Amino acid sequence: MKQKTAPTIEDLVTLIETLRGKNGCPWDQEQTPVSMIGYLIDETNELEEAIETKISDDVCEELGDVLFQLLFIADIFKEKGDFTLQDSITGIYEKMIRRHPHVFAGGKVNGVDDVKKQWLEIKAQEKGLKI
């Protein structure tokens, strides 16, 4: 699968679908969300180390590895008919707008502490909790 231009997220999703598809890789085909947890944790830990060392090439590589794991897990859920990657993107997009009324809805905050307090209040409200 040779690329002529820089690959996109869609290309990476297609690659994962190929790996998990009928003529794909047996290892990739047998993975489940639960079996992927350890790999995701390992890659996240490697990303943390790269960030702490401040070596941007390593951060770039590890971000790619974490992204791959996340897309891989999302593809498994899509295969089962539970949700799509677009559902996740829509959900996080809407959540970020809701949780930043000081940016998107004319709200006002006085610094980082107000932002954190507001975030927790909105999160609790979304979950039907009282803080």
Backbone as XML, in Angstrom:
<?xml version="1.0"?>
<chain id="A" units="angstrom">
  <residue number="1" name="MET">
    <atom name="N" x="0.851" y="-1.179" z="0.000"/>
    <atom name="CA" x="0.000" y="0.000" z="0.000"/>
    <atom name="C" x="0.894" y="1.239" z="0.000"/>
  </residue>
  <residue number="2" name="LYS">
    <atom name="N" x="1.305" y="1.691" z="-1.165"/>
    <atom name="CA" x="2.223" y="2.813" z="-1.284"/>
    <atom name="C" x="1.452" y="4.119" z="-1.444"/>
  </residue>
  <residue number="3" name="GLN">
    <atom name="N" x="1.861" y="5.121" z="-0.676"/>
    <atom name="CA" x="1.225" y="6.432" z="-0.701"/>
    <atom name="C" x="2.008" y="7.361" z="-1.611"/>
  </residue>
  <residue number="4" name="LYS">
    <atom name="N" x="1.284" y="8.155" z="-2.419"/>
    <atom name="CA" x="1.919" y="9.173" z="-3.243"/>
    <atom name="C" x="1.903" y="10.523" z="-2.537"/>
  </residue>
  <residue number="5" name="THR">
    <atom name="N" x="0.900" y="10.726" z="-1.698"/>
    <atom name="CA" x="0.800" y="11.952" z="-0.922"/>
    <atom name="C" x="0.778" y="11.570" z="0.550"/>
  </residue>
  <residue number="6" name="ALA">
    <atom name="N" x="0.851" y="12.556" z="1.385"/>
    <atom name="CA" x="0.819" y="12.296" z="2.826"/>
    <atom name="C" x="-0.488" y="11.604" z="3.186"/>
  </residue>
  <residue number="7" name="PRO">
    <atom name="N" x="-0.417" y="10.508" z="3.955"/>
    <atom name="CA" x="-1.644" y="9.812" z="4.333"/>
    <atom name="C" x="-2.499" y="10.642" z="5.277"/>
  </residue>
  <residue number="8" name="THR">
    <atom name="N" x="-3.789" y="10.414" z="5.208"/>
    <atom name="CA" x="-4.761" y="11.097" z="6.045"/>
    <atom name="C" x="-5.271" y="10.141" z="7.120"/>
  </residue>
  <residue number="9" name="ILE">
    <atom name="N" x="-6.069" y="10.666" z="8.020"/>
    <atom name="CA" x="-6.735" y="9.815" z="9.017"/>
    <atom name="C" x="-7.543" y="8.734" z="8.293"/>
  </residue>
  <residue number="10" name="GLU">
    <atom name="N" x="-8.229" y="9.119" z="7.231"/>
    <atom name="CA" x="-9.032" y="8.156" z="6.479"/>
    <atom name="C" x="-8.162" y="7.041" z="5.921"/>
  </residue>
  <residue number="11" name="ASP">
    <atom name="N" x="-6.959" y="7.387" z="5.445"/>
    <atom name="CA" x="-6.027" y="6.370" z="4.945"/>
    <atom name="C" x="-5.614" y="5.410" z="6.055"/>
  </residue>
  <residue number="12" name="LEU">
    <atom name="N" x="-5.375" y="5.951" z="7.239"/>
    <atom name="CA" x="-4.993" y="5.112" z="8.373"/>
    <atom name="C" x="-6.147" y="4.189" z="8.775"/>
  </residue>
  <residue number="13" name="VAL">
    <atom name="N" x="-7.360" y="4.708" z="8.757"/>
    <atom name="CA" x="-8.535" y="3.879" z="9.053"/>
    <atom name="C" x="-8.652" y="2.762" z="8.012"/>
  </residue>
  <residue number="14" name="THR">
    <atom name="N" x="-8.455" y="3.079" z="6.743"/>
    <atom name="CA" x="-8.501" y="2.073" z="5.680"/>
    <atom name="C" x="-7.426" y="1.018" z="5.881"/>
  </residue>
  <residue number="15" name="LEU">
    <atom name="N" x="-6.235" y="1.442" z="6.293"/>
    <atom name="CA" x="-5.160" y="0.500" z="6.577"/>
    <atom name="C" x="-5.573" y="-0.464" z="7.685"/>
  </residue>
  <residue number="16" name="ILE">
    <atom name="N" x="-6.172" y="0.053" z="8.745"/>
    <atom name="CA" x="-6.639" y="-0.782" z="9.857"/>
    <atom name="C" x="-7.722" y="-1.745" z="9.381"/>
  </residue>
  <residue number="17" name="GLU">
    <atom name="N" x="-8.634" y="-1.256" z="8.584"/>
    <atom name="CA" x="-9.689" y="-2.119" z="8.041"/>
    <atom name="C" x="-9.085" y="-3.240" z="7.202"/>
  </residue>
  <residue number="18" name="THR">
    <atom name="N" x="-8.031" y="-2.942" z="6.454"/>
    <atom name="CA" x="-7.339" y="-3.959" z="5.656"/>
    <atom name="C" x="-6.669" y="-4.981" z="6.559"/>
  </residue>
  <residue number="19" name="LEU">
    <atom name="N" x="-5.990" y="-4.504" z="7.590"/>
    <atom name="CA" x="-5.332" y="-5.412" z="8.527"/>
    <atom name="C" x="-6.337" y="-6.355" z="9.191"/>
  </residue>
  <residue number="20" name="ARG">
    <atom name="N" x="-7.521" y="-5.840" z="9.510"/>
    <atom name="CA" x="-8.538" y="-6.639" z="10.208"/>
    <atom name="C" x="-9.471" y="-7.361" z="9.248"/>
  </residue>
  <residue number="21" name="GLY">
    <atom name="N" x="-9.333" y="-7.079" z="7.956"/>
    <atom name="CA" x="-10.234" y="-7.651" z="6.957"/>
    <atom name="C" x="-9.944" y="-9.103" z="6.611"/>
  </residue>
  <residue number="22" name="LYS">
    <atom name="N" x="-10.742" y="-9.624" z="5.694"/>
    <atom name="CA" x="-10.698" y="-11.032" z="5.292"/>
    <atom name="C" x="-9.298" y="-11.515" z="4.932"/>
  </residue>
  <residue number="23" name="ASN">
    <atom name="N" x="-8.559" y="-10.759" z="4.172"/>
    <atom name="CA" x="-7.217" y="-11.164" z="3.750"/>
    <atom name="C" x="-6.125" y="-10.447" z="4.543"/>
  </residue>
  <residue number="24" name="GLY">
    <atom name="N" x="-6.492" y="-9.976" z="5.725"/>
    <atom name="CA" x="-5.559" y="-9.211" z="6.539"/>
    <atom name="C" x="-4.678" y="-10.075" z="7.416"/>
  </residue>
  <residue number="25" name="CYS">
    <atom name="N" x="-4.259" y="-9.492" z="8.511"/>
    <atom name="CA" x="-3.319" y="-10.117" z="9.437"/>
    <atom name="C" x="-4.078" y="-10.904" z="10.514"/>
  </residue>
  <residue number="26" name="PRO">
    <atom name="N" x="-3.736" y="-12.183" z="10.706"/>
    <atom name="CA" x="-4.435" y="-12.978" z="11.723"/>
    <atom name="C" x="-4.355" y="-12.369" z="13.126"/>
  </residue>
  <residue number="27" name="TRP">
    <atom name="N" x="-3.219" y="-11.796" z="13.480"/>
    <atom name="CA" x="-3.082" y="-11.191" z="14.811"/>
    <atom name="C" x="-4.044" y="-10.023" z="14.952"/>
  </residue>
  <residue number="28" name="ASP">
    <atom name="N" x="-4.061" y="-9.127" z="13.963"/>
    <atom name="CA" x="-4.947" y="-7.967" z="14.008"/>
    <atom name="C" x="-6.412" y="-8.383" z="14.023"/>
  </residue>
  <residue number="29" name="GLN">
    <atom name="N" x="-6.745" y="-9.421" z="13.295"/>
    <atom name="CA" x="-8.127" y="-9.877" z="13.198"/>
    <atom name="C" x="-8.667" y="-10.395" z="14.529"/>
  </residue>
  <residue number="30" name="GLU">
    <atom name="N" x="-7.806" y="-10.959" z="15.358"/>
    <atom name="CA" x="-8.305" y="-11.560" z="16.603"/>
    <atom name="C" x="-8.341" y="-10.584" z="17.777"/>
  </residue>
  <residue number="31" name="GLN">
    <atom name="N" x="-7.880" y="-9.364" z="17.589"/>
    <atom name="CA" x="-7.854" y="-8.411" z="18.697"/>
    <atom name="C" x="-9.258" y="-7.947" z="19.071"/>
  </residue>
  <residue number="32" name="THR">
    <atom name="N" x="-9.400" y="-7.627" z="20.343"/>
    <atom name="CA" x="-10.649" y="-7.099" z="20.895"/>
    <atom name="C" x="-10.303" y="-5.814" z="21.645"/>
  </residue>
  <residue number="33" name="PRO">
    <atom name="N" x="-11.303" y="-5.016" z="22.008"/>
    <atom name="CA" x="-10.978" y="-3.833" z="22.810"/>
    <atom name="C" x="-10.223" y="-4.200" z="24.092"/>
  </residue>
  <residue number="34" name="VAL">
    <atom name="N" x="-10.616" y="-5.283" z="24.737"/>
    <atom name="CA" x="-9.940" y="-5.684" z="25.974"/>
    <atom name="C" x="-8.489" y="-6.091" z="25.709"/>
  </residue>
  <residue number="35" name="SER">
    <atom name="N" x="-8.254" y="-6.829" z="24.627"/>
    <atom name="CA" x="-6.875" y="-7.248" z="24.331"/>
    <atom name="C" x="-5.989" y="-6.065" z="23.964"/>
  </residue>
  <residue number="36" name="MET">
    <atom name="N" x="-6.594" y="-4.970" z="23.544"/>
    <atom name="CA" x="-5.822" y="-3.795" z="23.122"/>
    <atom name="C" x="-5.465" y="-2.869" z="24.279"/>
  </residue>
  <residue number="37" name="ILE">
    <atom name="N" x="-6.050" y="-3.077" z="25.447"/>
    <atom name="CA" x="-5.811" y="-2.168" z="26.573"/>
    <atom name="C" x="-4.326" y="-2.066" z="26.909"/>
  </residue>
  <residue number="38" name="GLY">
    <atom name="N" x="-3.655" y="-3.190" z="27.028"/>
    <atom name="CA" x="-2.235" y="-3.174" z="27.377"/>
    <atom name="C" x="-1.393" y="-2.430" z="26.357"/>
  </residue>
  <residue number="39" name="TYR">
    <atom name="N" x="-1.702" y="-2.621" z="25.081"/>
    <atom name="CA" x="-0.949" y="-1.928" z="24.026"/>
    <atom name="C" x="-1.174" y="-0.418" z="24.104"/>
  </residue>
  <residue number="40" name="LEU">
    <atom name="N" x="-2.416" y="-0.029" z="24.348"/>
    <atom name="CA" x="-2.726" y="1.401" z="24.470"/>
    <atom name="C" x="-1.998" y="2.004" z="25.669"/>
  </residue>
  <residue number="41" name="ILE">
    <atom name="N" x="-1.997" y="1.297" z="26.793"/>
    <atom name="CA" x="-1.291" y="1.792" z="27.980"/>
    <atom name="C" x="0.202" y="1.894" z="27.713"/>
  </residue>
  <residue number="42" name="ASP">
    <atom name="N" x="0.781" y="0.869" z="27.090"/>
    <atom name="CA" x="2.214" y="0.896" z="26.770"/>
    <atom name="C" x="2.556" y="2.089" z="25.884"/>
  </residue>
  <residue number="43" name="GLU">
    <atom name="N" x="1.767" y="2.289" z="24.845"/>
    <atom name="CA" x="2.043" y="3.395" z="23.919"/>
    <atom name="C" x="1.848" y="4.745" z="24.605"/>
  </residue>
  <residue number="44" name="THR">
    <atom name="N" x="0.858" y="4.843" z="25.474"/>
    <atom name="CA" x="0.634" y="6.086" z="26.213"/>
    <atom name="C" x="1.804" y="6.363" z="27.153"/>
  </residue>
  <residue number="45" name="ASN">
    <atom name="N" x="2.320" y="5.330" z="27.788"/>
    <atom name="CA" x="3.493" y="5.495" z="28.652"/>
    <atom name="C" x="4.703" y="5.935" z="27.850"/>
  </residue>
  <residue number="46" name="GLU">
    <atom name="N" x="4.878" y="5.368" z="26.666"/>
    <atom name="CA" x="5.989" y="5.787" z="25.802"/>
    <atom name="C" x="5.824" y="7.237" z="25.362"/>
  </residue>
  <residue number="47" name="LEU">
    <atom name="N" x="4.584" y="7.658" z="25.114"/>
    <atom name="CA" x="4.322" y="9.064" z="24.778"/>
    <atom name="C" x="4.684" y="9.957" z="25.958"/>
  </residue>
  <residue number="48" name="GLU">
    <atom name="N" x="4.293" y="9.544" z="27.151"/>
    <atom name="CA" x="4.629" y="10.320" z="28.345"/>
    <atom name="C" x="6.142" y="10.491" z="28.467"/>
  </residue>
  <residue number="49" name="GLU">
    <atom name="N" x="6.885" y="9.425" z="28.291"/>
    <atom name="CA" x="8.351" y="9.496" z="28.369"/>
    <atom name="C" x="8.916" y="10.438" z="27.310"/>
  </residue>
  <residue number="50" name="ALA">
    <atom name="N" x="8.388" y="10.346" z="26.104"/>
    <atom name="CA" x="8.864" y="11.208" z="25.018"/>
    <atom name="C" x="8.590" y="12.676" z="25.332"/>
  </residue>
  <residue number="51" name="ILE">
    <atom name="N" x="7.423" y="12.963" z="25.867"/>
    <atom name="CA" x="7.092" y="14.344" z="26.225"/>
    <atom name="C" x="8.031" y="14.843" z="27.308"/>
  </residue>
  <residue number="52" name="GLU">
    <atom name="N" x="8.285" y="13.992" z="28.299"/>
    <atom name="CA" x="9.177" y="14.394" z="29.396"/>
    <atom name="C" x="10.606" y="14.631" z="28.926"/>
  </residue>
  <residue number="53" name="THR">
    <atom name="N" x="11.065" y="13.883" z="27.922"/>
    <atom name="CA" x="12.429" y="14.086" z="27.412"/>
    <atom name="C" x="12.514" y="15.275" z="26.462"/>
  </residue>
  <residue number="54" name="LYS">
    <atom name="N" x="11.354" y="15.751" z="26.027"/>
    <atom name="CA" x="11.268" y="16.925" z="25.148"/>
    <atom name="C" x="11.948" y="16.708" z="23.799"/>
  </residue>
  <residue number="55" name="ILE">
    <atom name="N" x="11.962" y="15.471" z="23.340"/>
    <atom name="CA" x="12.514" y="15.155" z="22.015"/>
    <atom name="C" x="11.337" y="15.078" z="21.049"/>
  </residue>
  <residue number="56" name="SER">
    <atom name="N" x="11.181" y="16.119" z="20.256"/>
    <atom name="CA" x="9.966" y="16.241" z="19.441"/>
    <atom name="C" x="9.816" y="15.107" z="18.439"/>
  </residue>
  <residue number="57" name="ASP">
    <atom name="N" x="10.896" y="14.581" z="17.888"/>
    <atom name="CA" x="10.766" y="13.448" z="16.963"/>
    <atom name="C" x="10.161" y="12.239" z="17.662"/>
  </residue>
  <residue number="58" name="ASP">
    <atom name="N" x="10.569" y="11.998" z="18.904"/>
    <atom name="CA" x="10.007" y="10.881" z="19.668"/>
    <atom name="C" x="8.542" y="11.137" z="20.008"/>
  </residue>
  <residue number="59" name="VAL">
    <atom name="N" x="8.212" y="12.371" z="20.365"/>
    <atom name="CA" x="6.821" y="12.711" z="20.653"/>
    <atom name="C" x="5.963" y="12.473" z="19.410"/>
  </residue>
  <residue number="60" name="CYS">
    <atom name="N" x="6.452" y="12.900" z="18.261"/>
    <atom name="CA" x="5.729" y="12.719" z="17.003"/>
    <atom name="C" x="5.462" y="11.239" z="16.755"/>
  </residue>
  <residue number="61" name="GLU">
    <atom name="N" x="6.488" y="10.412" z="16.906"/>
    <atom name="CA" x="6.326" y="8.975" z="16.677"/>
    <atom name="C" x="5.335" y="8.365" z="17.661"/>
  </residue>
  <residue number="62" name="GLU">
    <atom name="N" x="5.460" y="8.706" z="18.922"/>
    <atom name="CA" x="4.586" y="8.106" z="19.940"/>
    <atom name="C" x="3.152" y="8.599" z="19.813"/>
  </residue>
  <residue number="63" name="LEU">
    <atom name="N" x="2.959" y="9.844" z="19.404"/>
    <atom name="CA" x="1.600" y="10.319" z="19.129"/>
    <atom name="C" x="0.958" y="9.470" z="18.034"/>
  </residue>
  <residue number="64" name="GLY">
    <atom name="N" x="1.750" y="9.164" z="16.997"/>
    <atom name="CA" x="1.251" y="8.303" z="15.926"/>
    <atom name="C" x="0.867" y="6.927" z="16.443"/>
  </residue>
  <residue number="65" name="ASP">
    <atom name="N" x="1.703" y="6.376" z="17.328"/>
    <atom name="CA" x="1.406" y="5.054" z="17.890"/>
    <atom name="C" x="0.122" y="5.071" z="18.716"/>
  </residue>
  <residue number="66" name="VAL">
    <atom name="N" x="-0.050" y="6.106" z="19.534"/>
    <atom name="CA" x="-1.273" y="6.216" z="20.342"/>
    <atom name="C" x="-2.478" y="6.405" z="19.427"/>
  </residue>
  <residue number="67" name="LEU">
    <atom name="N" x="-2.340" y="7.261" z="18.423"/>
    <atom name="CA" x="-3.432" y="7.473" z="17.475"/>
    <atom name="C" x="-3.823" y="6.160" z="16.809"/>
  </residue>
  <residue number="68" name="PHE">
    <atom name="N" x="-2.843" y="5.381" z="16.402"/>
    <atom name="CA" x="-3.127" y="4.101" z="15.772"/>
    <atom name="C" x="-3.927" y="3.194" z="16.704"/>
  </residue>
  <residue number="69" name="GLN">
    <atom name="N" x="-3.509" y="3.115" z="17.951"/>
    <atom name="CA" x="-4.219" y="2.271" z="18.914"/>
    <atom name="C" x="-5.668" y="2.727" z="19.072"/>
  </residue>
  <residue number="70" name="LEU">
    <atom name="N" x="-5.868" y="4.034" z="19.180"/>
    <atom name="CA" x="-7.221" y="4.569" z="19.346"/>
    <atom name="C" x="-8.089" y="4.275" z="18.124"/>
  </residue>
  <residue number="71" name="LEU">
    <atom name="N" x="-7.534" y="4.472" z="16.936"/>
    <atom name="CA" x="-8.288" y="4.200" z="15.714"/>
    <atom name="C" x="-8.579" y="2.716" z="15.569"/>
  </residue>
  <residue number="72" name="PHE">
    <atom name="N" x="-7.637" y="1.893" z="15.980"/>
    <atom name="CA" x="-7.796" y="0.439" z="15.921"/>
    <atom name="C" x="-8.967" y="0.015" z="16.812"/>
  </residue>
  <residue number="73" name="ILE">
    <atom name="N" x="-8.988" y="0.521" z="18.024"/>
    <atom name="CA" x="-10.072" y="0.199" z="18.953"/>
    <atom name="C" x="-11.409" y="0.723" z="18.422"/>
  </residue>
  <residue number="74" name="ALA">
    <atom name="N" x="-11.412" y="1.915" z="17.888"/>
    <atom name="CA" x="-12.648" y="2.477" z="17.317"/>
    <atom name="C" x="-13.157" y="1.599" z="16.177"/>
  </residue>
  <residue number="75" name="ASP">
    <atom name="N" x="-12.243" y="1.067" z="15.375"/>
    <atom name="CA" x="-12.645" y="0.213" z="14.258"/>
    <atom name="C" x="-13.322" y="-1.069" z="14.749"/>
  </residue>
  <residue number="76" name="ILE">
    <atom name="N" x="-12.831" y="-1.619" z="15.842"/>
    <atom name="CA" x="-13.452" y="-2.827" z="16.401"/>
    <atom name="C" x="-14.894" y="-2.530" z="16.802"/>
  </residue>
  <residue number="77" name="PHE">
    <atom name="N" x="-15.111" y="-1.389" z="17.451"/>
    <atom name="CA" x="-16.477" y="-1.026" z="17.847"/>
    <atom name="C" x="-17.355" y="-0.759" z="16.627"/>
  </residue>
  <residue number="78" name="LYS">
    <atom name="N" x="-16.766" y="-0.165" z="15.584"/>
    <atom name="CA" x="-17.530" y="0.063" z="14.351"/>
    <atom name="C" x="-17.944" y="-1.270" z="13.738"/>
  </residue>
  <residue number="79" name="GLU">
    <atom name="N" x="-17.023" y="-2.233" z="13.713"/>
    <atom name="CA" x="-17.332" y="-3.558" z="13.169"/>
    <atom name="C" x="-18.509" y="-4.200" z="13.901"/>
  </residue>
  <residue number="80" name="LYS">
    <atom name="N" x="-18.575" y="-3.989" z="15.209"/>
    <atom name="CA" x="-19.653" y="-4.573" z="16.010"/>
    <atom name="C" x="-20.962" y="-3.795" z="15.858"/>
  </residue>
  <residue number="81" name="GLY">
    <atom name="N" x="-20.897" y="-2.628" z="15.223"/>
    <atom name="CA" x="-22.094" y="-1.809" z="15.040"/>
    <atom name="C" x="-22.434" y="-0.950" z="16.237"/>
  </residue>
  <residue number="82" name="ASP">
    <atom name="N" x="-21.482" y="-0.791" z="17.168"/>
    <atom name="CA" x="-21.750" y="-0.009" z="18.382"/>
    <atom name="C" x="-21.704" y="1.491" z="18.128"/>
  </residue>
  <residue number="83" name="PHE">
    <atom name="N" x="-20.667" y="1.960" z="17.466"/>
    <atom name="CA" x="-20.532" y="3.371" z="17.122"/>
    <atom name="C" x="-19.429" y="3.507" z="16.085"/>
  </residue>
  <residue number="84" name="THR">
    <atom name="N" x="-19.349" y="4.681" z="15.479"/>
    <atom name="CA" x="-18.311" y="4.943" z="14.481"/>
    <atom name="C" x="-17.316" y="5.967" z="15.020"/>
  </residue>
  <residue number="85" name="LEU">
    <atom name="N" x="-16.213" y="6.079" z="14.338"/>
    <atom name="CA" x="-15.237" y="7.105" z="14.679"/>
    <atom name="C" x="-15.883" y="8.484" z="14.598"/>
  </residue>
  <residue number="86" name="GLN">
    <atom name="N" x="-16.740" y="8.680" z="13.617"/>
    <atom name="CA" x="-17.432" y="9.966" z="13.489"/>
    <atom name="C" x="-18.279" y="10.255" z="14.715"/>
  </residue>
  <residue number="87" name="ASP">
    <atom name="N" x="-18.903" y="9.233" z="15.287"/>
    <atom name="CA" x="-19.674" y="9.429" z="16.516"/>
    <atom name="C" x="-18.768" y="9.952" z="17.633"/>
  </residue>
  <residue number="88" name="SER">
    <atom name="N" x="-17.570" y="9.385" z="17.747"/>
    <atom name="CA" x="-16.616" y="9.840" z="18.772"/>
    <atom name="C" x="-16.177" y="11.275" z="18.513"/>
  </residue>
  <residue number="89" name="ILE">
    <atom name="N" x="-15.902" y="11.580" z="17.256"/>
    <atom name="CA" x="-15.469" y="12.928" z="16.900"/>
    <atom name="C" x="-16.581" y="13.935" z="17.203"/>
  </residue>
  <residue number="90" name="THR">
    <atom name="N" x="-17.803" y="13.609" z="16.813"/>
    <atom name="CA" x="-18.935" y="14.490" z="17.088"/>
    <atom name="C" x="-19.109" y="14.689" z="18.588"/>
  </residue>
  <residue number="91" name="GLY">
    <atom name="N" x="-19.019" y="13.604" z="19.337"/>
    <atom name="CA" x="-19.189" y="13.688" z="20.785"/>
    <atom name="C" x="-18.164" y="14.585" z="21.450"/>
  </residue>
  <residue number="92" name="ILE">
    <atom name="N" x="-16.889" y="14.425" z="21.096"/>
    <atom name="CA" x="-15.850" y="15.236" z="21.740"/>
    <atom name="C" x="-15.922" y="16.688" z="21.266"/>
  </residue>
  <residue number="93" name="TYR">
    <atom name="N" x="-16.273" y="16.894" z="20.020"/>
    <atom name="CA" x="-16.421" y="18.252" z="19.495"/>
    <atom name="C" x="-17.502" y="19.001" z="20.272"/>
  </residue>
  <residue number="94" name="GLU">
    <atom name="N" x="-18.662" y="18.368" z="20.423"/>
    <atom name="CA" x="-19.770" y="19.003" z="21.144"/>
    <atom name="C" x="-19.429" y="19.199" z="22.622"/>
  </residue>
  <residue number="95" name="LYS">
    <atom name="N" x="-18.746" y="18.225" z="23.220"/>
    <atom name="CA" x="-18.371" y="18.348" z="24.633"/>
    <atom name="C" x="-17.413" y="19.521" z="24.845"/>
  </residue>
  <residue number="96" name="MET">
    <atom name="N" x="-16.428" y="19.669" z="23.974"/>
    <atom name="CA" x="-15.464" y="20.764" z="24.136"/>
    <atom name="C" x="-16.149" y="22.124" z="24.017"/>
  </residue>
  <residue number="97" name="ILE">
    <atom name="N" x="-17.125" y="22.233" z="23.128"/>
    <atom name="CA" x="-17.869" y="23.489" z="23.011"/>
    <atom name="C" x="-18.679" y="23.736" z="24.282"/>
  </residue>
  <residue number="98" name="ARG">
    <atom name="N" x="-19.389" y="22.709" z="24.773"/>
    <atom name="CA" x="-20.189" y="22.850" z="26.005"/>
    <atom name="C" x="-19.317" y="23.240" z="27.191"/>
  </residue>
  <residue number="99" name="ARG">
    <atom name="N" x="-18.139" y="22.669" z="27.272"/>
    <atom name="CA" x="-17.297" y="22.880" z="28.448"/>
    <atom name="C" x="-16.416" y="24.123" z="28.348"/>
  </residue>
  <residue number="100" name="HIS">
    <atom name="N" x="-16.558" y="24.858" z="27.274"/>
    <atom name="CA" x="-15.833" y="26.128" z="27.115"/>
    <atom name="C" x="-16.795" y="27.274" z="26.811"/>
  </residue>
  <residue number="101" name="PRO">
    <atom name="N" x="-17.803" y="27.498" z="27.661"/>
    <atom name="CA" x="-18.751" y="28.583" z="27.383"/>
    <atom name="C" x="-18.076" y="29.952" z="27.395"/>
  </residue>
  <residue number="102" name="HIS">
    <atom name="N" x="-16.949" y="30.060" z="28.072"/>
    <atom name="CA" x="-16.214" y="31.330" z="28.091"/>
    <atom name="C" x="-15.567" y="31.620" z="26.743"/>
  </residue>
  <residue number="103" name="VAL">
    <atom name="N" x="-15.485" y="30.618" z="25.876"/>
    <atom name="CA" x="-14.923" y="30.805" z="24.536"/>
    <atom name="C" x="-16.031" y="30.835" z="23.491"/>
  </residue>
  <residue number="104" name="PHE">
    <atom name="N" x="-17.027" y="29.945" z="23.622"/>
    <atom name="CA" x="-18.011" y="29.754" z="22.558"/>
    <atom name="C" x="-19.396" y="30.310" z="22.863"/>
  </residue>
  <residue number="105" name="ALA">
    <atom name="N" x="-19.661" y="30.739" z="24.103"/>
    <atom name="CA" x="-21.021" y="31.179" z="24.421"/>
    <atom name="C" x="-21.052" y="32.503" z="25.179"/>
  </residue>
  <residue number="106" name="GLY">
    <atom name="N" x="-19.996" y="33.275" z="25.056"/>
    <atom name="CA" x="-19.990" y="34.590" z="25.673"/>
    <atom name="C" x="-19.818" y="34.597" z="27.177"/>
  </residue>
  <residue number="107" name="GLY">
    <atom name="N" x="-19.451" y="33.463" z="27.747"/>
    <atom name="CA" x="-19.220" y="33.412" z="29.187"/>
    <atom name="C" x="-17.941" y="34.126" z="29.575"/>
  </residue>
  <residue number="108" name="LYS">
    <atom name="N" x="-17.708" y="34.241" z="30.879"/>
    <atom name="CA" x="-16.527" y="34.959" z="31.350"/>
    <atom name="C" x="-15.880" y="34.154" z="32.474"/>
  </residue>
  <residue number="109" name="VAL">
    <atom name="N" x="-14.565" y="34.092" z="32.433"/>
    <atom name="CA" x="-13.785" y="33.484" z="33.510"/>
    <atom name="C" x="-12.649" y="34.432" z="33.866"/>
  </residue>
  <residue number="110" name="ASN">
    <atom name="N" x="-12.178" y="34.286" z="35.096"/>
    <atom name="CA" x="-11.061" y="35.101" z="35.557"/>
    <atom name="C" x="-9.872" y="34.200" z="35.860"/>
  </residue>
  <residue number="111" name="GLY">
    <atom name="N" x="-9.341" y="33.585" z="34.817"/>
    <atom name="CA" x="-8.139" y="32.793" z="34.990"/>
    <atom name="C" x="-8.376" y="31.288" z="34.994"/>
  </residue>
  <residue number="112" name="VAL">
    <atom name="N" x="-7.273" y="30.573" z="35.136"/>
    <atom name="CA" x="-7.262" y="29.116" z="35.043"/>
    <atom name="C" x="-8.115" y="28.462" z="36.124"/>
  </residue>
  <residue number="113" name="ASP">
    <atom name="N" x="-8.065" y="28.976" z="37.345"/>
    <atom name="CA" x="-8.857" y="28.374" z="38.422"/>
    <atom name="C" x="-10.350" y="28.416" z="38.109"/>
  </residue>
  <residue number="114" name="ASP">
    <atom name="N" x="-10.821" y="29.527" z="37.545"/>
    <atom name="CA" x="-12.230" y="29.618" z="37.140"/>
    <atom name="C" x="-12.557" y="28.613" z="36.041"/>
  </residue>
  <residue number="115" name="VAL">
    <atom name="N" x="-11.626" y="28.436" z="35.110"/>
    <atom name="CA" x="-11.848" y="27.475" z="34.025"/>
    <atom name="C" x="-11.994" y="26.070" z="34.605"/>
  </residue>
  <residue number="116" name="LYS">
    <atom name="N" x="-11.106" y="25.698" z="35.515"/>
    <atom name="CA" x="-11.168" y="24.362" z="36.129"/>
    <atom name="C" x="-12.465" y="24.168" z="36.890"/>
  </residue>
  <residue number="117" name="LYS">
    <atom name="N" x="-12.867" y="25.173" z="37.658"/>
    <atom name="CA" x="-14.109" y="25.097" z="38.436"/>
    <atom name="C" x="-15.310" y="24.956" z="37.502"/>
  </residue>
  <residue number="118" name="GLN">
    <atom name="N" x="-15.334" y="25.771" z="36.472"/>
    <atom name="CA" x="-16.428" y="25.726" z="35.500"/>
    <atom name="C" x="-16.482" y="24.358" z="34.817"/>
  </residue>
  <residue number="119" name="TRP">
    <atom name="N" x="-15.321" y="23.828" z="34.439"/>
    <atom name="CA" x="-15.235" y="22.524" z="33.779"/>
    <atom name="C" x="-15.872" y="21.447" z="34.658"/>
  </residue>
  <residue number="120" name="LEU">
    <atom name="N" x="-15.487" y="21.434" z="35.929"/>
    <atom name="CA" x="-16.010" y="20.428" z="36.856"/>
    <atom name="C" x="-17.513" y="20.580" z="37.070"/>
  </residue>
  <residue number="121" name="GLU">
    <atom name="N" x="-17.983" y="21.815" z="37.135"/>
    <atom name="CA" x="-19.415" y="22.058" z="37.297"/>
    <atom name="C" x="-20.198" y="21.571" z="36.081"/>
  </residue>
  <residue number="122" name="ILE">
    <atom name="N" x="-19.708" y="21.874" z="34.905"/>
    <atom name="CA" x="-20.390" y="21.449" z="33.680"/>
    <atom name="C" x="-20.358" y="19.928" z="33.571"/>
  </residue>
  <residue number="123" name="LYS">
    <atom name="N" x="-19.219" y="19.329" z="33.867"/>
    <atom name="CA" x="-19.095" y="17.870" z="33.815"/>
    <atom name="C" x="-20.078" y="17.215" z="34.779"/>
  </residue>
  <residue number="124" name="ALA">
    <atom name="N" x="-20.160" y="17.731" z="35.996"/>
    <atom name="CA" x="-21.092" y="17.181" z="36.982"/>
    <atom name="C" x="-22.528" y="17.327" z="36.493"/>
  </residue>
  <residue number="125" name="GLN">
    <atom name="N" x="-22.856" y="18.485" z="35.934"/>
    <atom name="CA" x="-24.200" y="18.723" z="35.415"/>
    <atom name="C" x="-24.528" y="17.732" z="34.291"/>
  </residue>
  <residue number="126" name="GLU">
    <atom name="N" x="-23.582" y="17.484" z="33.387"/>
    <atom name="CA" x="-23.786" y="16.538" z="32.300"/>
    <atom name="C" x="-24.060" y="15.122" z="32.836"/>
  </residue>
  <residue number="127" name="LYS">
    <atom name="N" x="-23.420" y="14.778" z="33.912"/>
    <atom name="CA" x="-23.542" y="13.443" z="34.488"/>
    <atom name="C" x="-24.691" y="13.356" z="35.499"/>
  </residue>
  <residue number="128" name="GLY">
    <atom name="N" x="-25.394" y="14.487" z="35.711"/>
    <atom name="CA" x="-26.502" y="14.513" z="36.663"/>
    <atom name="C" x="-26.059" y="14.462" z="38.103"/>
  </residue>
  <residue number="129" name="LEU">
    <atom name="N" x="-24.859" y="14.954" z="38.364"/>
    <atom name="CA" x="-24.306" y="14.953" z="39.723"/>
    <atom name="C" x="-24.347" y="16.348" z="40.309"/>
  </residue>
  <residue number="130" name="LYS">
    <atom name="N" x="-24.245" y="16.412" z="41.616"/>
    <atom name="CA" x="-24.123" y="17.701" z="42.313"/>
    <atom name="C" x="-22.744" y="17.763" z="42.919"/>
  </residue>
  <residue number="131" name="ILE">
    <atom name="N" x="-22.130" y="18.951" z="42.821"/>
    <atom name="CA" x="-20.812" y="19.114" z="43.444"/>
    <atom name="C" x="-20.864" y="20.147" z="44.536"/>
  </residue>
</chain>
